[in-house]
C-alpha cells in the first residue's frame, strides 16, 4: 500500500454546489415568511441545500453520532479531571446508555456509534464492533515521545476514512462528531497552538471535567514541551499527528477529510474535533465548507481553531461535558432549518391582467 499523503485530499474535495446555494437563496426570497425573520436558520437551510445539491432541501432524517475513543499517555501527568486510562469508563457509559450523549441521543432518536481507536483496556471488555479497528492501546506521552509511530498514524487516518465511507454508504445524511478521551484536550490544544503559531498559555484550558490551577500549570507545561516536538514536523500532517496527536485524533482527521470527499456534512463538537478539523484544513482548504461548529465549549484552543476556519458556533450554553453532547444539541436547529426551507409556502404569484381581446 502506497504511503498516504493528506495533501492529495485538496484535489479530491470540492465545495458545496454554489449554483444550488444561489437557487436556495432565490427560493428563500419567495417564501411567505420575510427574509431575515428566521435569523441564522435561513443560512443553515441554504448551506444544507448546497451540501445536498437539492432545492428544496431534503429533511435530515438519518443523522448519526460518531465518537472516536482513545487514551492519552500525557494524562499520566495529572492534567485531566479524570484518572489516566479512564476512557474505558466513558465508552462504557455511552454503551450502557447512562452518559449525557446517550441520554440525549435516546431522546432525539439518533443512533450512536463508538469507534475504539486507542482505548487503554483489554479489548475483550468491549463489543467487537467497537474495538475491531483499534490501532493501539493508548497513545504515547506527547511531551517526551511520539504519540504514534508513522505507520500507526497512517493506520489511524485510514481507519477514520473507512468509517466515513461506511457511514456514507449506509445512507447517513449528517454526522454529529465527538470524542471519548481522557487527556485528549492536551494533544488537541498542542495541535491548534502549533498550527496557529500560538504559545501554550494561550490555548491551555481546563478540559471537560475541569482542573484546578496546579493541574492547569502542569497541562500548560506539557503543551509547551509538546510544541517543541511539533514545530519541526509542521510541514507534514501525518508526522504532526504521529508526534503530538493520538490514534483517536488521527482517526477523526481522516474521518473529516473523507466525509468531505463523500459530501457528508458534519457537526463538530469541542476542542478535539476542532483540532482535527484544523489539521484537515491544512491538508484541504475546501474541507471546512462541509462542517458546522455545534457549540462553544469554553476551551480557548477551540475558539482559536474555529476562528482560523471561519466557523461560527451554533450554540453557547456552557456545555463542557464533551462526548458530542453539545454538537447533538445543535442538531435540532439544523433539522428545523431544513424543515423551514422545504415546507414553508411560497408567496402567491401576482395575478396577471387578462390579455386584450383581438
Secondary structure, 3 states (H helix, E strand, C coil): CCCCCHHHHHHHCCCCCHHHHHHHHHHHHCECCCCCCCCHHHHHHHHHHHHHCCCCCCCCCCEEEEEEEEEEHHHHHCCCCCCCCCHHHHHHHHHHCCCHHHHHHHHHCCEEEEEEEECCCCHHHCCHHHHCCCCCCCECCCCCCCCCCHHHHHHHHHHHHHHHHHHHHCCCCEEEEEEEEECHHHHHHHHHHHHHCCCHHHHCCCCCCCCCHHHHHHHHHHHHHHHHHHHHHCCCHHHHHHHHCCHHHHHHHHHHHHHHHCCCEEEECCHHHHHHHHHHHHHCCCHHHHEEECECCCCHHHHHHHHHHCCCCCECCCCCCCCCHHHHHHHHHHHHHHHHHHHCCECCCCCCCCCCCC
